[in-house]
């Protein structure tokens, strides 16, 4: 897990200062994790009840390219055990996008087999490609304009989120709370196991995501992959207008909600499981940088997010440099003390990650059996637990490095690529520069 910290000047005689900085950084991380665990525990214990009758709901799924989990994601939507009427609206990048045929065939199969619980499903192509904002934001703006007249609750889901049967009901219950206008969960990565444990990049993503889950919860940053909003607030809050120039749909949502007197709330039971293990390191670094860019563009807490990403990397590099200086000057006692402090810091971060995984495991199990499987970023007992801790320790330093590099990329980005489209980052929004052929990039 990556922590807060500040770089300290290098040279002999500062080893104790660096040791103190490591301790302070870990204590800050502990405080963040305590806050996250307390929020998750309280909200899991006080889950709101779904109103009767349940509000009419509409799930919006935006597609560009074929995600490996698209079929499973659609089947999970079809299996929703929602007590009220609900519909599915799929917005595809274009009629030529490969996801159109795949989704159309899968939806037909589910309906033919009687495995579709929705009352209606529509597939529409993206009609307009504005010069500002992302294609995802444009797809949502179009969807909001063609919702069914009876729709009271709008839910968003990503094609890589395989949700539980009680997912839509939990979204509706969360939004039904007094003063709450929108709720969301978050992603949880469990790299597929089997004979070969999670790959290096897959573990890096899982470790980074564990820290991101804590930070997003504490700072109140929504996740659009599992999100719902009251339909009555979309236009009055100005959210639809914000989407006209937004790079992403979710990060800026709390601001518009506050203008109409409503709040956003994270719901731990809405965490979505992702077992993908196929990403490579270079694309992963770009992917993390893109996630961070959304905070830079759309959230006032960006300075804290940037400090979170860079702080401990700078501190760890300072410790390694000082350790080298001490060894070169033969100051073995000081080098031993600093080296031990550095190892204890990394072990402490592993312990926090295991704790975060334990909290996430309980959240995954909240909506039914089979979602809270053991994870490499979760708790284990006995030899298997030690193996998981060792795996985390092995990949933690690389994660800290990747996180720091990705933060710098996000801070300096002037262009960003998302699913084959290059966007120019401008003050107050983004502009699309090019649109290659549809792809799943």
PALONU-832837 format. One line per 5 residues: number of its first residue (from 1); their letters; for each residue x, y, z of C-alpha. Coordinates in nm, 4 decimals. Layout:
# residues N
NUM> A> X Y Z | ...
//
This chain:
# residues 441
1> XXXXX> 0.0000 0.0000 0.0000 | 0.1342 0.3423 -0.0928 | 0.1466 0.6054 0.1726 | 0.1915 0.9733 0.2407 | 0.5400 1.1018 0.2983
6> XXXXX> 0.7908 1.3697 0.2060 | 1.1362 1.3505 0.0596 | 1.4168 1.4229 0.3044 | 1.7651 1.5430 0.2133 | 2.0295 1.2763 0.1648
11> XXXXX> 2.3570 1.2374 0.3483 | 2.5123 1.1000 0.6669 | 2.3370 1.1644 0.9951 | 1.9772 1.1618 0.8730 | 1.9029 0.7904 0.9130
16> XXXXX> 1.7044 0.8481 1.2307 | 1.4986 1.1167 1.0601 | 1.4150 0.8790 0.7773 | 1.3216 0.6082 1.0251 | 1.0842 0.8513 1.1932
21> XXXXX> 0.9374 0.9493 0.8564 | 0.8737 0.5836 0.7744 | 0.6929 0.5359 1.1051 | 0.4862 0.8529 1.0570 | 0.3930 0.7488 0.7028
26> XXXXX> 0.2810 0.4048 0.8147 | 0.0774 0.5543 1.0979 | -0.1000 0.7790 0.8465 | -0.1721 0.4725 0.6363 | -0.3048 0.2977 0.9445
31> XXXXX> -0.5357 0.5916 1.0127 | -0.6733 0.5823 0.6579 | -0.7286 0.2074 0.6796 | -0.8999 0.2394 1.0179 | -1.1348 0.4986 0.8708
36> XXXXX> -1.2118 0.2784 0.5700 | -1.2711 -0.0302 0.7847 | -1.4982 0.1623 1.0222 | -1.7077 0.3031 0.7356 | -1.7390 -0.0367 0.5674
41> XXXXX> -1.8275 -0.2169 0.8900 | -2.0892 0.0367 0.9948 | -2.2571 0.0424 0.6555 | -2.2576 -0.3351 0.6241 | -2.4210 -0.3596 0.9663
46> XXXXX> -2.6765 -0.0893 0.8849 | -2.7758 -0.1806 0.5330 | -3.0884 0.0109 0.4265 | -3.4058 -0.1758 0.3396 | -3.5515 -0.1554 -0.0086
51> XXXXX> -3.8713 0.0495 -0.0266 | -4.1947 -0.1209 -0.1222 | -4.2884 -0.0977 -0.3983 | -3.9380 -0.0934 -0.5445 | -3.8693 0.1980 -0.7793
56> XXXXX> -3.8743 0.1325 -1.1528 | -3.5105 0.1050 -1.2537 | -3.3081 0.1228 -1.5741 | -2.9544 -0.0104 -1.6069 | -2.7277 0.1663 -1.8579
61> XXXXX> -2.4330 -0.0241 -2.0059 | -2.1943 0.1559 -2.2441 | -1.9842 -0.0569 -2.4799 | -1.6816 0.0070 -2.6980 | -1.4883 -0.3022 -2.7918
66> XXXXX> -1.5434 -0.6494 -2.6488 | -1.4358 -0.6953 -2.2881 | -1.3423 -1.0571 -2.2042 | -1.6057 -1.0592 -1.9309 | -1.8880 -0.9087 -2.1399
71> XXXXX> -2.0821 -1.2344 -2.1676 | -2.0552 -1.3025 -1.7950 | -2.1490 -0.9431 -1.7147 | -2.4671 -0.9651 -1.9255 | -2.5582 -1.3003 -1.7697
76> XXXXX> -2.5139 -1.1458 -1.4233 | -2.7507 -0.8651 -1.5193 | -3.0027 -1.1158 -1.6463 | -2.9897 -1.2953 -1.3113 | -3.0895 -0.9879 -1.1093
81> XXXXX> -3.3407 -1.0666 -0.8353 | -3.5070 -0.7258 -0.8357 | -3.8599 -0.7078 -0.6915 | -3.9645 -0.4144 -0.9093 | -3.9747 -0.3480 -1.2842
86> XXXXX> -3.6431 -0.2780 -1.4513 | -3.5023 -0.2359 -1.7997 | -3.1638 -0.2620 -1.9659 | -3.0322 0.0032 -2.2041 | -2.7107 -0.0770 -2.3941
91> XXXXX> -2.5344 0.2089 -2.5741 | -2.2756 0.0811 -2.8241 | -2.0054 0.2976 -2.9799 | -2.1321 0.2209 -3.3311 | -2.3129 -0.0425 -3.5328
96> XXXXX> -1.9720 -0.1569 -3.6590 | -1.8261 -0.2019 -3.3106 | -1.7574 -0.5744 -3.2479 | -1.9398 -0.5561 -2.9161 | -2.2702 -0.4965 -3.0988
101> XXXXX> -2.2888 -0.8494 -3.2415 | -2.1532 -1.0124 -2.9249 | -2.3987 -0.8302 -2.6977 | -2.6926 -0.8833 -2.9334 | -2.6294 -1.2571 -2.9508
106> XXXXX> -2.5759 -1.2935 -2.5776 | -2.8883 -1.0944 -2.4906 | -3.0889 -1.3107 -2.7317 | -2.9540 -1.6279 -2.5731 | -3.0430 -1.5124 -2.2242
111> XXXXX> -3.3984 -1.4272 -2.3266 | -3.4423 -1.7516 -2.5201 | -3.3283 -1.9521 -2.2174 | -3.5528 -1.7579 -1.9808 | -3.2505 -1.6207 -1.7967
116> XXXXX> -3.3337 -1.2513 -1.8411 | -3.5168 -1.0869 -1.5514 | -3.5551 -0.7476 -1.7185 | -3.8902 -0.6279 -1.8520 | -3.7332 -0.4755 -2.1604
121> XXXXX> -3.3958 -0.4367 -2.3294 | -3.2764 -0.1889 -2.5912 | -2.9537 -0.1559 -2.7882 | -2.8778 0.1785 -2.9492 | -2.5658 0.3130 -3.1242
126> XXXXX> -2.3966 0.6330 -3.0129 | -2.5553 0.8976 -3.2338 | -2.3189 1.1944 -3.1953 | -1.9504 1.2383 -3.1225 | -1.9005 1.5852 -2.9780
131> XXXXX> -1.5617 1.7542 -2.9879 | -1.5445 1.7923 -2.6087 | -1.5718 1.5223 -2.3437 | -1.5213 1.1488 -2.3740 | -1.7248 0.9063 -2.5810
136> XXXXX> -1.8320 0.7378 -2.2546 | -1.9733 1.0667 -2.1279 | -2.1450 1.1260 -2.4624 | -2.3007 0.7799 -2.4465 | -2.4408 0.8477 -2.1011
141> XXXXX> -2.5789 1.1868 -2.2007 | -2.7587 1.0189 -2.4907 | -2.8886 0.7434 -2.2622 | -3.0250 0.9938 -2.0115 | -3.2233 1.1554 -2.2901
146> XXXXX> -3.4007 0.8335 -2.3950 | -3.4802 0.6718 -2.0606 | -3.8140 0.4961 -2.0277 | -4.0841 0.7355 -1.8977 | -4.1449 0.5213 -1.5885
151> XXXXX> -3.7789 0.5054 -1.4820 | -3.7142 0.6382 -1.1310 | -3.3661 0.4999 -1.0675 | -3.0762 0.4943 -1.3147 | -2.7953 0.2444 -1.2584
156> XXXXX> -2.4601 0.2396 -1.4377 | -2.2475 -0.0711 -1.4793 | -1.9253 -0.1525 -1.6620 | -1.8772 -0.4434 -1.8986 | -1.5998 -0.5839 -1.6765
161> XXXXX> -1.8160 -0.5874 -1.3615 | -1.9811 -0.9224 -1.2873 | -2.2408 -0.8222 -1.0284 | -2.4308 -1.0279 -0.7712 | -2.8025 -1.1131 -0.8092
166> XXXXX> -2.8885 -0.8618 -0.5369 | -2.6834 -0.5811 -0.6929 | -2.9679 -0.3729 -0.8379 | -3.1798 -0.4096 -0.5243 | -2.8850 -0.2927 -0.3128
171> XXXXX> -2.8378 0.0095 -0.5382 | -3.2041 0.1005 -0.5071 | -3.2009 0.0561 -0.1296 | -2.8948 0.2784 -0.0974 | -3.0465 0.5550 -0.3077
176> XXXXX> -3.3686 0.5326 -0.1097 | -3.2039 0.6728 0.2037 | -3.3039 1.0237 0.3073 | -3.0674 1.2826 0.1617 | -2.8717 1.0306 -0.0487
181> XXXXX> -2.8898 1.1011 -0.4200 | -2.6363 0.8513 -0.5535 | -2.4466 0.5457 -0.4321 | -2.1690 0.3344 -0.5745 | -1.9428 0.0464 -0.4883
186> XXXXX> -1.5925 -0.0020 -0.6177 | -1.3816 -0.2584 -0.7987 | -1.1955 -0.5426 -0.6326 | -0.9314 -0.7351 -0.8261 | -0.8670 -1.1004 -0.7515
191> XXXXX> -0.6196 -1.2232 -1.0162 | -0.7335 -1.5659 -1.1358 | -0.5545 -1.8427 -0.9494 | -0.5319 -2.2101 -1.0496 | -0.1945 -2.3680 -1.1135
196> XXXXX> -0.0319 -2.0281 -1.1699 | -0.0920 -1.7596 -0.9038 | -0.1642 -1.4034 -1.0064 | 0.0831 -1.2636 -1.2581 | 0.3182 -0.9822 -1.1622
201> XXXXX> 0.1171 -0.7040 -1.3308 | -0.2058 -0.8611 -1.2072 | -0.0742 -0.8513 -0.8513 | 0.0469 -0.4932 -0.8964 | -0.3009 -0.3896 -1.0058
206> XXXXX> -0.4618 -0.5747 -0.7145 | -0.2257 -0.4154 -0.4618 | -0.2696 -0.0677 -0.6081 | -0.6448 -0.1136 -0.6106 | -0.6432 -0.2068 -0.2420
211> XXXXX> -0.4917 0.1309 -0.1589 | -0.7170 0.3105 -0.4065 | -1.0262 0.1550 -0.2463 | -0.9278 0.3068 0.0881 | -0.8497 0.6496 -0.0552
216> XXXXX> -1.1652 0.6676 -0.2692 | -1.3788 0.5740 0.0307 | -1.2195 0.8288 0.2629 | -1.2271 1.1102 0.0035 | -1.5753 1.0274 -0.1275
221> XXXXX> -1.4778 0.9526 -0.4889 | -1.7514 0.7521 -0.6708 | -1.6947 0.4657 -0.9134 | -1.9147 0.4581 -1.2223 | -1.8767 0.0840 -1.2776
226> XXXXX> -2.1378 0.0125 -1.0093 | -2.3362 0.3303 -0.9472 | -2.6963 0.4474 -0.9200 | -2.8584 0.7909 -0.9084 | -3.2138 0.9106 -0.8636
231> XXXXX> -3.3431 1.0051 -1.2060 | -3.5101 1.3179 -1.0703 | -3.1650 1.4631 -0.9874 | -2.9861 1.4129 -1.3196 | -3.1087 1.7319 -1.4865
236> XXXXX> -3.1651 1.9657 -1.1855 | -2.8183 1.8933 -1.0452 | -2.6538 1.9807 -1.3755 | -2.4757 1.6448 -1.3917 | -2.5824 1.5811 -1.7483
241> XXXXX> -2.4393 1.9176 -1.8485 | -2.1153 1.8452 -1.6631 | -2.0802 1.5291 -1.8719 | -2.0647 1.7428 -2.1874 | -1.6988 1.8236 -2.1144
246> XXXXX> -1.6049 1.5451 -1.8711 | -1.3435 1.2806 -1.9307 | -1.5185 1.0383 -1.6929 | -1.8715 1.0114 -1.5642 | -1.8241 0.9475 -1.1945
251> XXXXX> -1.5547 1.1517 -1.0189 | -1.7296 1.4888 -1.0481 | -2.0738 1.3632 -0.9379 | -2.0655 1.4695 -0.5679 | -2.0391 1.8369 -0.6653
256> XXXXX> -2.3588 1.8547 -0.8734 | -2.5459 1.6487 -0.6133 | -2.4482 1.8937 -0.3397 | -2.6009 2.1841 -0.5347 | -2.9455 2.0258 -0.4965
261> XXXXX> -2.8989 1.9220 -0.1342 | -2.8107 1.5545 -0.1806 | -2.5022 1.3515 -0.1035 | -2.3104 1.0618 -0.2549 | -2.2480 0.7505 -0.0439
266> XXXXX> -2.0108 0.4572 -0.0874 | -2.1807 0.1233 -0.0264 | -1.9367 -0.1642 0.0462 | -2.1867 -0.4362 -0.0506 | -2.1739 -0.2967 -0.4065
271> XXXXX> -1.8080 -0.3818 -0.4587 | -1.7719 -0.5667 -0.7905 | -1.5320 -0.8563 -0.8359 | -1.2882 -0.8634 -1.1298 | -1.0657 -1.1698 -1.1757
276> XXXXX> -0.8886 -1.0552 -1.4928 | -0.5189 -1.1435 -1.4872 | -0.4205 -1.0613 -1.8438 | -0.2804 -0.7076 -1.8216 | 0.0866 -0.6281 -1.8917
281> XXXXX> 0.3010 -0.3830 -1.6977 | 0.3239 -0.0987 -1.9502 | -0.0505 -0.0862 -2.0224 | -0.1122 -0.1165 -1.6477 | 0.0973 0.1947 -1.5791
286> XXXXX> -0.1020 0.3860 -1.8409 | -0.4258 0.2496 -1.6961 | -0.3415 0.3636 -1.3422 | -0.2344 0.7037 -1.4760 | -0.5726 0.7367 -1.6492
291> XXXXX> -0.7561 0.6543 -1.3264 | -0.5540 0.9209 -1.1470 | -0.6141 1.1714 -1.4259 | -0.9858 1.1608 -1.3537 | -0.9141 1.2893 -1.0022
296> XXXXX> -0.6884 1.5622 -1.1392 | -0.9575 1.6793 -1.3807 | -1.2707 1.6383 -1.1729 | -1.2058 1.6194 -0.7977 | -1.0920 1.8866 -0.5530
301> XXXXX> -0.8904 1.6304 -0.3530 | -0.6417 1.5820 -0.6390 | -0.3500 1.7342 -0.4385 | -0.4031 1.4708 -0.1684 | -0.4278 1.1960 -0.4277
306> XXXXX> -0.1041 1.3145 -0.5899 | 0.0717 1.3315 -0.2539 | -0.0535 0.9816 -0.1757 | 0.0969 0.8531 -0.5004 | 0.4317 1.0297 -0.4808
311> XXXXX> 0.4957 1.0614 -0.1085 | 0.6060 0.7173 -0.0067 | 0.7954 0.6560 -0.3326 | 1.0046 0.9661 -0.2681 | 1.0560 0.8580 0.0924
316> XXXXX> 1.1538 0.5030 -0.0044 | 1.4000 0.6268 -0.2670 | 1.5503 0.8629 -0.0074 | 1.5872 0.5718 0.2339 | 1.7577 0.3550 -0.0281
321> XXXXX> 1.9949 0.6374 -0.1234 | 2.0805 0.7066 0.2405 | 2.1289 0.3357 0.3015 | 2.3783 0.3240 0.0159 | 2.5639 0.6287 0.1544
326> XXXXX> 2.5845 0.4720 0.4988 | 2.7182 0.1443 0.3586 | 2.9758 0.3226 0.1456 | 3.0969 0.5124 0.4530 | 3.1095 0.1973 0.6654
331> XXXXX> 2.8414 0.3144 0.9088 | 2.7013 -0.0342 0.9610 | 2.4970 0.0267 1.2808 | 2.3106 0.3189 1.1234 | 2.2658 0.1242 0.7982
336> XXXXX> 2.1303 -0.1751 0.9886 | 1.8810 0.0419 1.1747 | 1.7573 0.2120 0.8592 | 1.7391 -0.1176 0.6698 | 1.5358 -0.2748 0.9499
341> XXXXX> 1.3005 0.0250 0.9554 | 1.2538 -0.0035 0.5793 | 1.1694 -0.3734 0.6027 | 0.9298 -0.3122 0.8907 | 0.7545 -0.0435 0.6867
346> XXXXX> 0.7023 -0.2829 0.3952 | 0.5855 -0.5608 0.6285 | 0.3475 -0.3127 0.7881 | 0.2046 -0.2207 0.4484 | 0.1485 -0.5896 0.3738
351> XXXXX> -0.0410 -0.6205 0.7005 | -0.2628 -0.3276 0.6046 | -0.3296 -0.4821 0.2646 | -0.4353 -0.8091 0.4250 | -0.6698 -0.6152 0.6523
356> XXXXX> -0.8191 -0.4276 0.3561 | -0.8695 -0.7611 0.1820 | -1.0495 -0.8973 0.4865 | -1.2896 -0.6006 0.4823 | -1.3433 -0.6380 0.1067
361> XXXXX> -1.4068 -1.0108 0.1495 | -1.6874 -0.9440 0.3960 | -1.8340 -0.6871 0.1568 | -1.8202 -0.9296 -0.1362 | -2.0025 -1.1907 0.0702
366> XXXXX> -2.2781 -0.9482 0.1745 | -2.4964 -1.0000 -0.1349 | -2.4788 -1.3776 -0.1399 | -2.2475 -1.6803 -0.1377 | -1.9678 -1.7263 -0.3856
371> XXXXX> -1.8493 -1.3649 -0.4063 | -1.6201 -1.3577 -0.1039 | -1.3620 -1.6092 -0.2201 | -1.0166 -1.5845 -0.0703 | -0.7900 -1.3381 -0.2423
376> XXXXX> -0.4207 -1.2672 -0.2713 | -0.5058 -0.9288 -0.1196 | -0.7235 -1.0846 0.1466 | -0.6834 -1.2885 0.4655 | -0.5488 -1.6400 0.4647
381> XXXXX> -0.4665 -1.8823 0.7461 | -0.1682 -2.1092 0.7891 | 0.0812 -2.1790 0.5103 | -0.1480 -2.0382 0.2418 | -0.1726 -1.7109 0.4331
386> XXXXX> 0.2048 -1.6909 0.4572 | 0.2302 -1.7551 0.0841 | -0.0152 -1.4722 0.0152 | 0.1769 -1.2368 0.2423 | 0.5004 -1.3287 0.0663
391> XXXXX> 0.3424 -1.2698 -0.2732 | 0.2261 -0.9251 -0.1607 | 0.5692 -0.8432 -0.0223 | 0.7348 -0.9479 -0.3480 | 0.5201 -0.7204 -0.5625
396> XXXXX> 0.4720 -0.4287 -0.3241 | 0.7942 -0.2421 -0.4161 | 0.7103 -0.2633 -0.7875 | 0.3595 -0.1371 -0.7102 | 0.5015 0.1615 -0.5231
401> XXXXX> 0.7253 0.2417 -0.8186 | 0.4480 0.2035 -1.0755 | 0.2120 0.4145 -0.8639 | 0.4656 0.6953 -0.8391 | 0.5376 0.6911 -1.2130
406> XXXXX> 0.1658 0.6831 -1.2934 | 0.1044 0.9809 -1.0641 | 0.3692 1.1843 -1.2453 | 0.2181 1.0855 -1.5793 | -0.1274 1.1920 -1.4622
411> XXXXX> 0.0012 1.5228 -1.3287 | 0.1826 1.6093 -1.6523 | -0.0583 1.4528 -1.9030 | -0.1581 1.6637 -2.1996 | -0.2947 1.3722 -2.3994
416> XXXXX> -0.4452 1.0439 -2.2897 | -0.5599 0.7351 -2.4783 | -0.8728 0.5479 -2.3738 | -0.9980 0.2498 -2.5736 | -0.8201 0.3571 -2.8898
421> XXXXX> -0.9291 0.7212 -2.8749 | -0.6767 0.9973 -2.8057 | -0.8023 1.2888 -2.5971 | -0.6324 1.6230 -2.5476 | -0.6410 1.7350 -2.1855
426> XXXXX> -0.7564 2.0952 -2.1616 | -0.8400 2.3277 -1.8774 | -1.1966 2.2567 -1.7695 | -1.2392 1.9423 -1.9796 | -1.0998 1.7231 -2.2552
431> XXXXX> -1.1194 1.7351 -2.6327 | -1.1123 1.4347 -2.8629 | -0.8326 1.4481 -3.1198 | -0.8776 1.1275 -3.3142 | -1.1106 0.8343 -3.3415
436> XXXXX> -0.9567 0.5192 -3.4898 | -1.1621 0.2158 -3.5787 | -1.3538 0.0705 -3.2826 | -1.1390 -0.1476 -3.0633 | -1.1135 -0.2888 -2.7158
441> X> -0.7873 -0.1087 -2.6384
//
